[in-house]
Amino acid sequence: MKNNIDWKCKDTWAKSSYNTLWCLIGCSIGDFGTIIYFQNIDHSLSIYLVMSFAIINGIITSIILETIILSLSQPLKIAFKTAIGMSIISMIGMEFAMNLVDYLMTGGAIINIYTIFPMLLAGFFTPLPYNYYRLKKFNQ
């Protein structure tokens, strides 16, 4: 039996966009904060290690933010499990896209006025179809 996904549902696009935006806010806090921190200290770490830290911190802050939001409507333990389970692939894709744009624009791990908007755009649109699919198929 074949499951067809209706990719034209405006309500699902709106809800998945809303969910993706919250994930982007969480990821951006950790990602940008980490890169800005390493921009402003003297260190000898490679840009790949700095970006790895930024990706990890972005995922952590996104999980924390989503847990807080979900805990408003469900117990904290369930909110935490839901935050981890529902969007880890989305967060990894988002973080990878954001850091790739940063690297392509600056040649390193550098946040400046010119990189923020393109990074956010890439971070939003990269996981959006996946988030739509999960919402449509699994209602998650």
N, CA, C and O atoms as CSV, one atom per row, in Angstrom:
chain,resi,resn,atom,element,x,y,z
A,1,MET,N,N,0.837,-1.183,0.000
A,1,MET,CA,C,0.000,0.000,0.000
A,1,MET,C,C,0.884,1.248,0.000
A,1,MET,O,O,1.812,1.364,0.800
A,2,LYS,N,N,0.593,2.148,-0.878
A,2,LYS,CA,C,1.415,3.336,-1.056
A,2,LYS,C,C,0.803,4.514,-0.282
A,2,LYS,O,O,-0.388,4.801,-0.401
A,3,ASN,N,N,1.648,5.186,0.512
A,3,ASN,CA,C,1.214,6.385,1.226
A,3,ASN,C,C,1.638,7.611,0.433
A,3,ASN,O,O,2.830,7.863,0.258
A,4,ASN,N,N,0.684,8.357,-0.035
A,4,ASN,CA,C,0.985,9.599,-0.740
A,4,ASN,C,C,0.822,10.771,0.214
A,4,ASN,O,O,-0.157,10.852,0.956
A,5,ILE,N,N,1.777,11.665,0.187
A,5,ILE,CA,C,1.716,12.864,1.010
A,5,ILE,C,C,1.206,14.009,0.148
A,5,ILE,O,O,1.711,14.253,-0.948
A,6,ASP,N,N,0.205,14.701,0.656
A,6,ASP,CA,C,-0.313,15.889,-0.020
A,6,ASP,C,C,0.581,17.074,0.349
A,6,ASP,O,O,0.530,17.565,1.477
A,7,TRP,N,N,1.392,17.526,-0.593
A,7,TRP,CA,C,2.330,18.611,-0.341
A,7,TRP,C,C,1.704,19.989,-0.541
A,7,TRP,O,O,2.412,20.996,-0.523
A,8,LYS,N,N,0.400,20.044,-0.729
A,8,LYS,CA,C,-0.268,21.321,-0.991
A,8,LYS,C,C,-1.131,21.805,0.169
A,8,LYS,O,O,-1.894,22.757,0.009
A,9,CYS,N,N,-1.024,21.173,1.323
A,9,CYS,CA,C,-1.860,21.527,2.473
A,9,CYS,C,C,-1.312,22.781,3.164
A,9,CYS,O,O,-0.259,22.739,3.801
A,10,LYS,N,N,-2.031,23.881,3.032
A,10,LYS,CA,C,-1.585,25.152,3.600
A,10,LYS,C,C,-1.523,25.111,5.122
A,10,LYS,O,O,-0.631,25.712,5.720
A,11,ASP,N,N,-2.462,24.411,5.753
A,11,ASP,CA,C,-2.453,24.318,7.216
A,11,ASP,C,C,-1.216,23.584,7.723
A,11,ASP,O,O,-0.619,23.985,8.722
A,12,THR,N,N,-0.833,22.514,7.039
A,12,THR,CA,C,0.349,21.759,7.444
A,12,THR,C,C,1.615,22.565,7.195
A,12,THR,O,O,2.539,22.526,8.007
A,13,TRP,N,N,1.671,23.300,6.077
A,13,TRP,CA,C,2.836,24.159,5.828
A,13,TRP,C,C,2.938,25.238,6.902
A,13,TRP,O,O,4.034,25.558,7.362
A,14,ALA,N,N,1.798,25.796,7.300
A,14,ALA,CA,C,1.807,26.843,8.326
A,14,ALA,C,C,2.289,26.279,9.662
A,14,ALA,O,O,3.118,26.893,10.334
A,15,LYS,N,N,1.778,25.123,10.043
A,15,LYS,CA,C,2.171,24.525,11.326
A,15,LYS,C,C,3.627,24.079,11.300
A,15,LYS,O,O,4.353,24.288,12.272
A,16,SER,N,N,4.064,23.468,10.201
A,16,SER,CA,C,5.463,23.038,10.130
A,16,SER,C,C,6.397,24.250,10.085
A,16,SER,O,O,7.508,24.189,10.612
A,17,SER,N,N,5.963,25.343,9.465
A,17,SER,CA,C,6.767,26.571,9.449
A,17,SER,C,C,6.888,27.150,10.859
A,17,SER,O,O,7.963,27.595,11.262
A,18,TYR,N,N,5.802,27.142,11.593
A,18,TYR,CA,C,5.796,27.625,12.976
A,18,TYR,C,C,6.746,26.780,13.840
A,18,TYR,O,O,7.550,27.321,14.598
A,19,ASN,N,N,6.645,25.462,13.719
A,19,ASN,CA,C,7.510,24.561,14.477
A,19,ASN,C,C,8.970,24.747,14.089
A,19,ASN,O,O,9.851,24.751,14.949
A,20,THR,N,N,9.224,24.901,12.794
A,20,THR,CA,C,10.590,25.094,12.307
A,20,THR,C,C,11.165,26.408,12.823
A,20,THR,O,O,12.350,26.485,13.146
A,21,LEU,N,N,10.336,27.431,12.902
A,21,LEU,CA,C,10.792,28.725,13.409
A,21,LEU,C,C,11.252,28.614,14.861
A,21,LEU,O,O,12.293,29.161,15.223
A,22,TRP,N,N,10.482,27.908,15.695
A,22,TRP,CA,C,10.883,27.719,17.089
A,22,TRP,C,C,12.196,26.948,17.181
A,22,TRP,O,O,13.056,27.267,18.002
A,23,CYS,N,N,12.341,25.952,16.351
A,23,CYS,CA,C,13.585,25.176,16.315
A,23,CYS,C,C,14.745,26.077,15.880
A,23,CYS,O,O,15.838,25.999,16.441
A,24,LEU,N,N,14.509,26.920,14.891
A,24,LEU,CA,C,15.533,27.841,14.395
A,24,LEU,C,C,15.973,28.820,15.479
A,24,LEU,O,O,17.162,29.112,15.612
A,25,ILE,N,N,15.027,29.319,16.241
A,25,ILE,CA,C,15.371,30.239,17.332
A,25,ILE,C,C,16.291,29.542,18.327
A,25,ILE,O,O,17.321,30.087,18.724
A,26,GLY,N,N,15.907,28.330,18.725
A,26,GLY,CA,C,16.736,27.587,19.674
A,26,GLY,C,C,18.109,27.271,19.124
A,26,GLY,O,O,19.117,27.464,19.803
A,27,CYS,N,N,18.152,26.783,17.892
A,27,CYS,CA,C,19.443,26.441,17.278
A,27,CYS,C,C,20.322,27.676,17.117
A,27,CYS,O,O,21.528,27.612,17.355
A,28,SER,N,N,19.737,28.786,16.721
A,28,SER,CA,C,20.509,30.010,16.473
A,28,SER,C,C,21.145,30.550,17.747
A,28,SER,O,O,22.267,31.057,17.716
A,29,ILE,N,N,20.445,30.446,18.850
A,29,ILE,CA,C,20.996,30.945,20.121
A,29,ILE,C,C,22.313,30.236,20.434
A,29,ILE,O,O,23.325,30.883,20.702
A,30,GLY,N,N,22.293,28.916,20.397
A,30,GLY,CA,C,23.500,28.157,20.714
A,30,GLY,C,C,24.568,28.280,19.648
A,30,GLY,O,O,25.752,28.413,19.960
A,31,ASP,N,N,24.157,28.236,18.397
A,31,ASP,CA,C,25.099,28.294,17.277
A,31,ASP,C,C,25.794,29.651,17.226
A,31,ASP,O,O,27.022,29.724,17.261
A,32,PHE,N,N,25.015,30.719,17.144
A,32,PHE,CA,C,25.595,32.055,17.041
A,32,PHE,C,C,26.404,32.389,18.290
A,32,PHE,O,O,27.489,32.963,18.199
A,33,GLY,N,N,25.872,32.028,19.456
A,33,GLY,CA,C,26.583,32.309,20.709
A,33,GLY,C,C,27.946,31.656,20.744
A,33,GLY,O,O,28.922,32.274,21.170
A,34,THR,N,N,28.025,30.420,20.302
A,34,THR,CA,C,29.301,29.699,20.294
A,34,THR,C,C,30.284,30.332,19.325
A,34,THR,O,O,31.446,30.552,19.664
A,35,ILE,N,N,29.815,30.624,18.116
A,35,ILE,CA,C,30.715,31.217,17.121
A,35,ILE,C,C,31.189,32.600,17.576
A,35,ILE,O,O,32.368,32.925,17.436
A,36,ILE,N,N,30.297,33.401,18.108
A,36,ILE,CA,C,30.682,34.736,18.593
A,36,ILE,C,C,31.685,34.621,19.743
A,36,ILE,O,O,32.642,35.392,19.817
A,37,TYR,N,N,31.464,33.668,20.628
A,37,TYR,CA,C,32.403,33.455,21.730
A,37,TYR,C,C,33.809,33.173,21.179
A,37,TYR,O,O,34.780,33.809,21.589
A,38,PHE,N,N,33.908,32.225,20.255
A,38,PHE,CA,C,35.227,31.869,19.724
A,38,PHE,C,C,35.810,32.962,18.837
A,38,PHE,O,O,37.026,33.023,18.654
A,39,GLN,N,N,34.973,33.815,18.290
A,39,GLN,CA,C,35.465,34.963,17.528
A,39,GLN,C,C,36.180,35.958,18.435
A,39,GLN,O,O,37.083,36.676,18.006
A,40,ASN,N,N,35.764,35.985,19.686
A,40,ASN,CA,C,36.241,37.027,20.591
A,40,ASN,C,C,37.242,36.561,21.639
A,40,ASN,O,O,37.574,37.316,22.553
A,41,ILE,N,N,37.720,35.342,21.520
A,41,ILE,CA,C,38.781,34.883,22.420
A,41,ILE,C,C,39.962,34.419,21.580
A,41,ILE,O,O,39.825,34.094,20.401
A,42,ASP,N,N,41.108,34.398,22.212
A,42,ASP,CA,C,42.300,33.887,21.541
A,42,ASP,C,C,42.304,32.368,21.710
A,42,ASP,O,O,42.324,31.868,22.835
A,43,HIS,N,N,42.285,31.640,20.607
A,43,HIS,CA,C,42.285,30.175,20.665
A,43,HIS,C,C,43.013,29.623,19.450
A,43,HIS,O,O,43.267,30.327,18.473
A,44,SER,N,N,43.336,28.351,19.544
A,44,SER,CA,C,44.038,27.701,18.431
A,44,SER,C,C,43.225,26.552,17.851
A,44,SER,O,O,43.777,25.673,17.190
A,45,LEU,N,N,41.924,26.554,18.093
A,45,LEU,CA,C,41.058,25.493,17.580
A,45,LEU,C,C,40.809,25.689,16.088
A,45,LEU,O,O,40.764,26.818,15.599
A,46,SER,N,N,40.653,24.603,15.387
A,46,SER,CA,C,40.338,24.692,13.960
A,46,SER,C,C,38.900,25.169,13.785
A,46,SER,O,O,38.078,25.040,14.692
A,47,ILE,N,N,38.604,25.723,12.604
A,47,ILE,CA,C,37.233,26.180,12.358
A,47,ILE,C,C,36.256,25.010,12.384
A,47,ILE,O,O,35.084,25.183,12.715
A,48,TYR,N,N,36.735,23.830,12.038
A,48,TYR,CA,C,35.862,22.652,12.037
A,48,TYR,C,C,35.472,22.250,13.456
A,48,TYR,O,O,34.348,21.807,13.693
A,49,LEU,N,N,36.391,22.403,14.388
A,49,LEU,CA,C,36.073,22.109,15.785
A,49,LEU,C,C,35.136,23.174,16.348
A,49,LEU,O,O,34.197,22.855,17.078
A,50,VAL,N,N,35.389,24.432,16.013
A,50,VAL,CA,C,34.506,25.512,16.459
A,50,VAL,C,C,33.099,25.294,15.903
A,50,VAL,O,O,32.116,25.440,16.630
A,51,MET,N,N,32.997,24.947,14.624
A,51,MET,CA,C,31.684,24.700,14.021
A,51,MET,C,C,31.021,23.464,14.629
A,51,MET,O,O,29.800,23.426,14.776
A,52,SER,N,N,31.804,22.472,14.976
A,52,SER,CA,C,31.236,21.290,15.645
A,52,SER,C,C,30.645,21.681,16.992
A,52,SER,O,O,29.546,21.249,17.337
A,53,PHE,N,N,31.375,22.505,17.760
A,53,PHE,CA,C,30.846,22.998,19.029
A,53,PHE,C,C,29.576,23.819,18.801
A,53,PHE,O,O,28.614,23.714,19.562
A,54,ALA,N,N,29.583,24.633,17.750
A,54,ALA,CA,C,28.407,25.461,17.442
A,54,ALA,C,C,27.202,24.587,17.115
A,54,ALA,O,O,26.091,24.873,17.562
A,55,ILE,N,N,27.409,23.533,16.347
A,55,ILE,CA,C,26.308,22.619,16.002
A,55,ILE,C,C,25.782,21.926,17.251
A,55,ILE,O,O,24.571,21.852,17.457
A,56,ILE,N,N,26.679,21.424,18.080
A,56,ILE,CA,C,26.261,20.738,19.312
A,56,ILE,C,C,25.504,21.696,20.225
A,56,ILE,O,O,24.443,21.351,20.746
A,57,ASN,N,N,26.043,22.897,20.421
A,57,ASN,CA,C,25.369,23.869,21.288
A,57,ASN,C,C,24.041,24.326,20.703
A,57,ASN,O,O,23.091,24.574,21.445
A,58,GLY,N,N,23.966,24.441,19.388
A,58,GLY,CA,C,22.692,24.800,18.748
A,58,GLY,C,C,21.633,23.740,18.993
A,58,GLY,O,O,20.481,24.066,19.278
A,59,ILE,N,N,22.009,22.495,18.884
A,59,ILE,CA,C,21.061,21.398,19.133
A,59,ILE,C,C,20.637,21.387,20.596
A,59,ILE,O,O,19.459,21.205,20.901
A,60,ILE,N,N,21.594,21.581,21.503
A,60,ILE,CA,C,21.266,21.591,22.935
A,60,ILE,C,C,20.296,22.718,23.268
A,60,ILE,O,O,19.304,22.497,23.963
A,61,THR,N,N,20.575,23.935,22.772
A,61,THR,CA,C,19.681,25.054,23.096
A,61,THR,C,C,18.313,24.877,22.449
A,61,THR,O,O,17.304,25.297,23.014
A,62,SER,N,N,18.269,24.268,21.288
A,62,SER,CA,C,16.976,24.013,20.656
A,62,SER,C,C,16.164,23.017,21.474
A,62,SER,O,O,14.964,23.206,21.675
A,63,ILE,N,N,16.811,21.968,21.942
A,63,ILE,CA,C,16.112,20.985,22.778
A,63,ILE,C,C,15.614,21.634,24.070
A,63,ILE,O,O,14.495,21.369,24.509
A,64,ILE,N,N,16.437,22.475,24.669
A,64,ILE,CA,C,16.027,23.167,25.897
A,64,ILE,C,C,14.817,24.058,25.624
A,64,ILE,O,O,13.837,24.016,26.367
A,65,LEU,N,N,14.880,24.868,24.558
A,65,LEU,CA,C,13.765,25.771,24.240
A,65,LEU,C,C,12.491,24.984,23.944
A,65,LEU,O,O,11.422,25.323,24.450
A,66,GLU,N,N,12.598,23.940,23.130
A,66,GLU,CA,C,11.420,23.140,22.792
A,66,GLU,C,C,10.862,22.433,24.023
A,66,GLU,O,O,9.647,22.291,24.157
A,67,THR,N,N,11.741,21.988,24.927
A,67,THR,CA,C,11.281,21.357,26.163
A,67,THR,C,C,10.489,22.353,27.008
A,67,THR,O,O,9.439,22.017,27.557
A,68,ILE,N,N,10.994,23.565,27.107
A,68,ILE,CA,C,10.295,24.602,27.876
A,68,ILE,C,C,8.921,24.875,27.273
A,68,ILE,O,O,7.921,24.934,27.988
A,69,ILE,N,N,8.880,25.039,25.958
A,69,ILE,CA,C,7.598,25.313,25.289
A,69,ILE,C,C,6.624,24.155,25.481
A,69,ILE,O,O,5.458,24.372,25.810
A,70,LEU,N,N,7.098,22.927,25.277
A,70,LEU,CA,C,6.231,21.753,25.414
A,70,LEU,C,C,5.809,21.521,26.865
A,70,LEU,O,O,4.732,20.981,27.119
A,71,SER,N,N,6.649,21.924,27.810
A,71,SER,CA,C,6.318,21.703,29.223
A,71,SER,C,C,5.157,22.579,29.689
A,71,SER,O,O,4.613,22.376,30.774
A,72,LEU,N,N,4.790,23.535,28.875
A,72,LEU,CA,C,3.610,24.350,29.205
A,72,LEU,C,C,2.320,23.562,29.026
A,72,LEU,O,O,1.283,23.921,29.583
A,73,SER,N,N,2.389,22.473,28.236
A,73,SER,CA,C,1.178,21.694,27.968
A,73,SER,C,C,1.297,20.221,28.350
A,73,SER,O,O,0.342,19.462,28.179
A,74,GLN,N,N,2.464,19.803,28.869
A,74,GLN,CA,C,2.648,18.409,29.257
A,74,GLN,C,C,3.725,18.314,30.332
A,74,GLN,O,O,4.489,19.260,30.528
A,75,PRO,N,N,3.792,17.185,31.026
A,75,PRO,CA,C,4.819,17.029,32.069
A,75,PRO,C,C,6.233,17.188,31.503
A,75,PRO,O,O,6.489,16.858,30.345
A,76,LEU,N,N,7.136,17.693,32.328
A,76,LEU,CA,C,8.491,18.013,31.898
A,76,LEU,C,C,9.218,16.815,31.286
A,76,LEU,O,O,9.882,16.959,30.259
A,77,LYS,N,N,9.105,15.651,31.892
A,77,LYS,CA,C,9.795,14.461,31.379
A,77,LYS,C,C,9.301,14.104,29.976
A,77,LYS,O,O,10.102,13.784,29.098
A,78,ILE,N,N,8.010,14.156,29.768
A,78,ILE,CA,C,7.436,13.872,28.450
A,78,ILE,C,C,7.830,14.967,27.462
A,78,ILE,O,O,8.133,14.684,26.303
A,79,ALA,N,N,7.824,16.212,27.920
A,79,ALA,CA,C,8.216,17.335,27.058
A,79,ALA,C,C,9.654,17.163,26.578
A,79,ALA,O,O,9.954,17.401,25.409
A,80,PHE,N,N,10.541,16.749,27.483
A,80,PHE,CA,C,11.942,16.535,27.125
A,80,PHE,C,C,12.085,15.403,26.105
A,80,PHE,O,O,12.792,15.554,25.109
A,81,LYS,N,N,11.426,14.288,26.345
A,81,LYS,CA,C,11.486,13.153,25.413
A,81,LYS,C,C,10.916,13.536,24.051
A,81,LYS,O,O,11.453,13.137,23.018
A,82,THR,N,N,9.846,14.295,24.047
A,82,THR,CA,C,9.231,14.740,22.795
A,82,THR,C,C,10.176,15.674,22.049
A,82,THR,O,O,10.345,15.548,20.837
A,83,ALA,N,N,10.790,16.608,22.764
A,83,ALA,CA,C,11.709,17.567,22.130
A,83,ALA,C,C,12.889,16.852,21.493
A,83,ALA,O,O,13.322,17.225,20.402
A,84,ILE,N,N,13.407,15.843,22.148
A,84,ILE,CA,C,14.534,15.104,21.578
A,84,ILE,C,C,14.080,14.257,20.390
A,84,ILE,O,O,14.736,14.234,19.349
A,85,GLY,N,N,12.970,13.572,20.550
A,85,GLY,CA,C,12.534,12.630,19.534
A,85,GLY,C,C,11.923,13.232,18.290
A,85,GLY,O,O,12.030,12.656,17.207
A,86,MET,N,N,11.287,14.372,18.423
A,86,MET,CA,C,10.523,14.866,17.286
A,86,MET,C,C,11.352,15.594,16.253
A,86,MET,O,O,10.917,15.726,15.109
A,87,SER,N,N,12.519,16.067,16.611
A,87,SER,CA,C,13.162,16.945,15.643
A,87,SER,C,C,14.686,16.879,15.608
A,87,SER,O,O,15.312,17.826,15.132
A,88,ILE,N,N,15.295,15.830,16.079
A,88,ILE,CA,C,16.754,15.772,16.077
A,88,ILE,C,C,17.316,15.795,14.651
A,88,ILE,O,O,18.328,16.448,14.395
A,89,ILE,N,N,16.668,15.091,13.731
A,89,ILE,CA,C,17.131,15.109,12.332
A,89,ILE,C,C,16.966,16.513,11.749
A,89,ILE,O,O,17.832,17.002,11.024
A,90,SER,N,N,15.857,17.142,12.072
A,90,SER,CA,C,15.611,18.505,11.623
A,90,SER,C,C,16.682,19.453,12.149
A,90,SER,O,O,17.183,20.298,11.407
A,91,MET,N,N,17.034,19.316,13.426
A,91,MET,CA,C,18.042,20.193,14.027
A,91,MET,C,C,19.419,19.973,13.405
A,91,MET,O,O,20.146,20.935,13.155
A,92,ILE,N,N,19.776,18.728,13.156
A,92,ILE,CA,C,21.075,18.440,12.540
A,92,ILE,C,C,21.139,19.061,11.139
A,92,ILE,O,O,22.137,19.686,10.780
A,93,GLY,N,N,20.079,18.887,10.355
A,93,GLY,CA,C,20.028,19.485,9.020
A,93,GLY,C,C,20.102,21.004,9.078
A,93,GLY,O,O,20.806,21.639,8.293
A,94,MET,N,N,19.365,21.569,10.019
A,94,MET,CA,C,19.347,23.020,10.191
A,94,MET,C,C,20.739,23.533,10.546
A,94,MET,O,O,21.229,24.483,9.936
A,95,GLU,N,N,21.364,22.912,11.517
A,95,GLU,CA,C,22.688,23.333,11.961
A,95,GLU,C,C,23.733,23.177,10.854
A,95,GLU,O,O,24.565,24.059,10.644
A,96,PHE,N,N,23.679,22.060,10.159
A,96,PHE,CA,C,24.630,21.847,9.070
A,96,PHE,C,C,24.468,22.934,8.000
A,96,PHE,O,O,25.459,23.488,7.525
A,97,ALA,N,N,23.235,23.234,7.626
A,97,ALA,CA,C,22.979,24.254,6.600
A,97,ALA,C,C,23.467,25.626,7.044
A,97,ALA,O,O,24.084,26.352,6.265
A,98,MET,N,N,23.192,25.978,8.292
A,98,MET,CA,C,23.617,27.282,8.794
A,98,MET,C,C,25.138,27.409,8.783
A,98,MET,O,O,25.679,28.430,8.359
A,99,ASN,N,N,25.816,26.378,9.248
A,99,ASN,CA,C,27.272,26.437,9.312
A,99,ASN,C,C,27.914,26.349,7.936
A,99,ASN,O,O,28.977,26.930,7.716
A,100,LEU,N,N,27.295,25.640,7.017
A,100,LEU,CA,C,27.798,25.589,5.651
A,100,LEU,C,C,27.724,26.968,4.996
A,100,LEU,O,O,28.669,27.400,4.336
A,101,VAL,N,N,26.608,27.649,5.180
A,101,VAL,CA,C,26.468,29.009,4.635
A,101,VAL,C,C,27.515,29.927,5.249
A,101,VAL,O,O,28.146,30.713,4.541
A,102,ASP,N,N,27.702,29.831,6.565
A,102,ASP,CA,C,28.713,30.652,7.228
A,102,ASP,C,C,30.098,30.379,6.639
A,102,ASP,O,O,30.844,31.310,6.337
A,103,TYR,N,N,30.430,29.120,6.481
A,103,TYR,CA,C,31.730,28.751,5.925
A,103,TYR,C,C,31.898,29.248,4.484
A,103,TYR,O,O,32.950,29.775,4.123
A,104,LEU,N,N,30.857,29.076,3.671
A,104,LEU,CA,C,30.942,29.502,2.273
A,104,LEU,C,C,31.044,31.020,2.142
A,104,LEU,O,O,31.690,31.526,1.224
A,105,MET,N,N,30.408,31.740,3.057
A,105,MET,CA,C,30.434,33.199,2.978
A,105,MET,C,C,31.700,33.815,3.573
A,105,MET,O,O,32.176,34.845,3.095
A,106,THR,N,N,32.243,33.182,4.617
A,106,THR,CA,C,33.358,33.810,5.328
A,106,THR,C,C,34.657,33.009,5.273
A,106,THR,O,O,35.726,33.527,5.597
A,107,GLY,N,N,34.561,31.760,4.865
A,107,GLY,CA,C,35.740,30.906,4.879
A,107,GLY,C,C,36.083,30.399,6.260
A,107,GLY,O,O,37.144,29.813,6.470
A,108,GLY,N,N,35.188,30.624,7.198
A,108,GLY,CA,C,35.456,30.193,8.572
A,108,GLY,C,C,34.203,30.187,9.401
A,108,GLY,O,O,33.088,30.104,8.885
A,109,ALA,N,N,34.407,30.275,10.700
A,109,ALA,CA,C,33.301,30.349,11.651
A,109,ALA,C,C,33.248,31.787,12.145
A,109,ALA,O,O,33.819,32.129,13.181
A,110,ILE,N,N,32.550,32.619,11.384
A,110,ILE,CA,C,32.526,34.057,11.659
A,110,ILE,C,C,31.098,34.576,11.501
A,110,ILE,O,O,30.477,34.418,10.450
A,111,ILE,N,N,30.600,35.187,12.548
A,111,ILE,CA,C,29.276,35.817,12.481
A,111,ILE,C,C,29.483,37.313,12.259
A,111,ILE,O,O,30.217,37.967,12.999
A,112,ASN,N,N,28.833,37.838,11.241
A,112,ASN,CA,C,28.824,39.278,11.021
A,112,ASN,C,C,27.463,39.664,10.444
A,112,ASN,O,O,26.616,38.804,10.200
A,113,ILE,N,N,27.271,40.916,10.237
A,113,ILE,CA,C,25.978,41.427,9.790
A,113,ILE,C,C,25.549,40.821,8.450
A,113,ILE,O,O,24.354,40.728,8.167
A,114,TYR,N,N,26.502,40.415,7.639
A,114,TYR,CA,C,26.193,39.878,6.320
A,114,TYR,C,C,25.857,38.385,6.330
A,114,TYR,O,O,25.225,37.883,5.401
A,115,THR,N,N,26.271,37.691,7.358
A,115,THR,CA,C,26.050,36.244,7.391
A,115,THR,C,C,24.779,35.831,8.110
A,115,THR,O,O,24.246,34.752,7.852
A,116,ILE,N,N,24.292,36.664,8.998
A,116,ILE,CA,C,23.167,36.261,9.856
A,116,ILE,C,C,21.927,35.898,9.043
A,116,ILE,O,O,21.395,34.800,9.202
A,117,PHE,N,N,21.462,36.780,8.187
A,117,PHE,CA,C,20.227,36.525,7.448
A,117,PHE,C,C,20.333,35.310,6.524
A,117,PHE,O,O,19.439,34.464,6.542
A,118,PRO,N,N,21.401,35.190,5.713
A,118,PRO,CA,C,21.507,33.984,4.874
A,118,PRO,C,C,21.584,32.680,5.702
A,118,PRO,O,O,21.032,31.653,5.308
A,119,MET,N,N,22.267,32.742,6.837
A,119,MET,CA,C,22.341,31.562,7.692
A,119,MET,C,C,20.960,31.184,8.214
A,119,MET,O,O,20.596,30.008,8.238
A,120,LEU,N,N,20.199,32.184,8.630
A,120,LEU,CA,C,18.846,31.919,9.132
A,120,LEU,C,C,17.933,31.373,8.033
A,120,LEU,O,O,17.139,30.464,8.275
A,121,LEU,N,N,18.048,31.927,6.833
A,121,LEU,CA,C,17.248,31.417,5.708
A,121,LEU,C,C,17.561,29.947,5.418
A,121,LEU,O,O,16.658,29.123,5.271
A,122,ALA,N,N,18.852,29.639,5.340
A,122,ALA,CA,C,19.256,28.250,5.085
A,122,ALA,C,C,18.797,27.343,6.215
A,122,ALA,O,O,18.323,26.232,5.975
A,123,GLY,N,N,18.937,27.817,7.450
A,123,GLY,CA,C,18.520,27.038,8.605
A,123,GLY,C,C,17.026,26.800,8.654
A,123,GLY,O,O,16.579,25.774,9.165
A,124,PHE,N,N,16.249,27.728,8.132
A,124,PHE,CA,C,14.790,27.572,8.119
A,124,PHE,C,C,14.327,26.653,6.993
A,124,PHE,O,O,13.544,25.730,7.220
A,125,PHE,N,N,14.807,26.906,5.790
A,125,PHE,CA,C,14.276,26.175,4.636
A,125,PHE,C,C,14.831,24.757,4.468
A,125,PHE,O,O,14.177,23.917,3.850
A,126,THR,N,N,16.009,24.479,4.999
A,126,THR,CA,C,16.569,23.132,4.851
A,126,THR,C,C,15.705,22.054,5.504
A,126,THR,O,O,15.408,21.058,4.844
A,127,PRO,N,N,15.286,22.195,6.756
A,127,PRO,CA,C,14.494,21.123,7.375
A,127,PRO,C,C,12.993,21.244,7.142
A,127,PRO,O,O,12.244,20.338,7.510
A,128,LEU,N,N,12.538,22.333,6.543
A,128,LEU,CA,C,11.096,22.566,6.413
A,128,LEU,C,C,10.350,21.436,5.700
A,128,LEU,O,O,9.317,21.002,6.210
A,129,PRO,N,N,10.811,20.938,4.554
A,129,PRO,CA,C,10.080,19.828,3.913
A,129,PRO,C,C,10.038,18.564,4.786
A,129,PRO,O,O,9.030,17.858,4.814
A,130,TYR,N,N,11.125,18.292,5.488
A,130,TYR,CA,C,11.151,17.137,6.400
A,130,TYR,C,C,10.132,17.326,7.524
A,130,TYR,O,O,9.404,16.398,7.875
A,131,ASN,N,N,10.089,18.528,8.081
A,131,ASN,CA,C,9.138,18.807,9.157
A,131,ASN,C,C,7.692,18.701,8.664
A,131,ASN,O,O,6.821,18.204,9.378
A,132,TYR,N,N,7.447,19.170,7.442
A,132,TYR,CA,C,6.116,19.044,6.840
A,132,TYR,C,C,5.757,17.568,6.702
A,132,TYR,O,O,4.666,17.147,7.085
A,133,TYR,N,N,6.680,16.791,6.156
A,133,TYR,CA,C,6.462,15.361,5.940
A,133,TYR,C,C,6.123,14.650,7.255
A,133,TYR,O,O,5.161,13.885,7.322
A,134,ARG,N,N,6.917,14.907,8.296
A,134,ARG,CA,C,6.662,14.240,9.591
A,134,ARG,C,C,5.320,14.662,10.171
A,134,ARG,O,O,4.599,13.849,10.751
A,135,LEU,N,N,4.996,15.925,10.011
A,135,LEU,CA,C,3.724,16.414,10.526
A,135,LEU,C,C,2.562,15.802,9.764
A,135,LEU,O,O,1.557,15.417,10.362
A,136,LYS,N,N,2.693,15.711,8.454
A,136,LYS,CA,C,1.626,15.163,7.622
A,136,LYS,C,C,1.478,13.651,7.806
A,136,LYS,O,O,0.366,13.137,7.931
A,137,LYS,N,N,2.597,12.955,7.822
A,137,LYS,CA,C,2.539,11.508,7.890
A,137,LYS,C,C,2.299,10.961,9.302
A,137,LYS,O,O,1.520,10.026,9.488
A,138,PHE,N,N,2.972,11.551,10.287
A,138,PHE,CA,C,2.918,11.014,11.649
A,138,PHE,C,C,2.222,11.937,12.646
A,138,PHE,O,O,2.073,11.585,13.816
A,139,ASN,N,N,1.795,13.115,12.192
A,139,ASN,CA,C,1.207,14.127,13.055
A,139,ASN,C,C,2.163,14.492,14.200
A,139,ASN,O,O,1.744,14.692,15.340
A,140,GLN,N,N,3.453,14.571,13.865
A,140,GLN,CA,C,4.479,14.922,14.869
A,140,GLN,C,C,5.216,16.167,14.415
A,140,GLN,O,O,6.119,16.637,15.108
